[in-house]
Amino acid sequence: VQLVESGGGLVQPGGSLRLSCVASGFTFSDYFMSWYRQAPGKERELVAVISSGGGSTNYAESVKGRFTISRDNAKETVYLQMNSLKPEDTAVYYCNADGGPSFEYWGQGTQVTVSS
């Protein structure tokens, strides 16, 4: 099983980034997919989640209206479009696959830094 994130980097406040997470080794279309983030000195927090078919999404209040989670089951990829980025969005962003008890996987993370 692998989850490989990409798309992080340094961006100015107000800018945009698109994170991608490519999955392999499991039946991607059976899994809820999420993005989490962890800032220095803080606990990991849920940013956004999307259902297995992509028809349902949920967001943390802090990113509602700015971030969009989506998925392409044919490409086994989940995305996080991040707009209007703020310095407080700076964190390591992790991809998560949740297929139920004993079926949860994590990516290695990608750094997002929002700074002028």
C-alpha positions as CSV (number, residue, x, y, z in Angstrom):
1,V,0.0,0.0,0.0
2,Q,1.2,3.5,-0.9
3,L,-0.1,7.0,-0.7
4,V,2.2,9.5,-2.3
5,E,1.5,13.2,-1.9
6,S,2.8,16.0,-4.0
7,G,2.2,19.6,-4.8
8,G,3.3,21.3,-1.6
9,G,5.6,24.2,-1.5
10,L,6.1,27.9,-0.6
11,V,3.3,30.3,-1.6
12,Q,2.5,33.9,-0.7
13,P,-0.6,34.7,1.3
14,G,-3.6,34.8,-0.9
15,G,-2.1,32.3,-3.3
16,S,-3.2,28.8,-4.3
17,L,-1.8,25.3,-4.3
18,R,-3.1,22.0,-5.5
19,L,-2.1,18.9,-3.6
20,S,-2.4,15.4,-5.1
21,C,-2.3,12.0,-3.5
22,V,-1.8,9.0,-5.7
23,A,-2.8,5.7,-4.2
24,S,-1.8,2.1,-4.9
25,G,-2.1,-1.3,-3.4
26,F,-5.7,-1.2,-2.3
27,T,-9.1,-0.8,-3.8
28,F,-9.2,3.0,-3.9
29,S,-12.8,3.4,-4.8
30,D,-13.9,1.5,-1.7
31,Y,-12.2,4.0,0.7
32,F,-13.1,7.4,2.1
33,M,-10.2,9.7,1.5
34,S,-9.1,12.6,3.7
35,W,-6.5,15.3,4.0
36,Y,-5.1,16.1,7.4
37,R,-2.5,18.7,8.4
38,Q,-0.1,19.2,11.3
39,A,1.5,22.5,12.1
40,P,4.6,22.7,14.3
41,G,3.7,22.1,18.0
42,K,0.1,21.3,17.2
43,E,-1.9,18.1,16.9
44,R,-2.8,16.7,13.5
45,E,-6.2,17.9,12.4
46,L,-8.7,16.9,9.8
47,V,-8.9,19.3,6.9
48,A,-11.3,17.7,4.4
49,V,-12.9,14.3,3.7
50,I,-14.6,12.8,0.6
51,S,-16.7,9.7,0.4
52,S,-15.7,6.7,-1.7
53,G,-17.9,7.7,-4.6
54,G,-17.1,11.4,-4.3
55,G,-20.6,12.5,-3.7
56,S,-20.2,13.7,-0.2
57,T,-17.5,16.1,1.3
58,N,-16.9,17.7,4.6
59,Y,-14.5,20.4,5.7
60,A,-13.0,21.9,8.8
61,E,-14.5,25.3,9.5
62,S,-11.2,27.0,9.1
63,V,-10.9,26.0,5.4
64,K,-14.6,26.1,4.3
65,G,-15.0,28.2,1.2
66,R,-11.3,28.2,0.4
67,F,-10.3,24.5,0.0
68,T,-11.9,21.9,-2.2
69,I,-11.4,18.1,-2.0
70,S,-12.0,16.0,-5.0
71,R,-11.1,12.5,-6.3
72,D,-10.7,10.6,-9.5
73,N,-11.3,7.0,-8.9
74,A,-10.0,6.0,-12.4
75,K,-6.7,7.6,-11.6
76,E,-6.7,6.5,-7.9
77,T,-6.0,10.1,-6.9
78,V,-7.4,12.5,-4.4
79,Y,-6.8,16.3,-4.7
80,L,-6.9,19.2,-2.4
81,Q,-7.3,22.6,-4.1
82,M,-6.3,25.3,-1.7
83,N,-7.1,28.9,-2.5
84,S,-6.8,32.2,-0.6
85,L,-4.0,30.6,1.5
86,K,-3.2,32.1,4.9
87,P,0.0,31.9,7.0
88,E,-2.0,29.8,9.5
89,D,-2.5,27.1,6.7
90,T,1.3,26.4,7.0
91,A,1.6,22.7,7.9
92,V,2.6,19.3,6.7
93,Y,-0.4,17.9,4.8
94,Y,-1.1,14.2,4.9
95,C,-3.3,12.0,2.8
96,N,-5.4,9.4,4.6
97,A,-7.3,6.4,3.3
98,D,-10.0,4.9,5.5
99,G,-11.6,1.6,4.7
100,G,-12.8,0.8,8.2
101,P,-11.1,-0.9,11.2
102,S,-7.6,-2.2,10.4
103,F,-7.8,-0.6,6.9
104,E,-6.4,2.9,7.4
105,Y,-3.3,4.2,5.6
106,W,-1.3,7.4,5.6
107,G,1.0,9.1,3.2
108,Q,4.4,10.6,4.1
109,G,3.2,14.2,4.0
110,T,4.0,17.3,1.9
111,Q,5.0,20.6,3.4
112,V,2.9,23.7,2.7
113,T,4.4,27.0,3.7
114,V,2.4,30.3,3.4
115,S,4.7,33.2,3.8
116,S,5.6,36.5,2.2
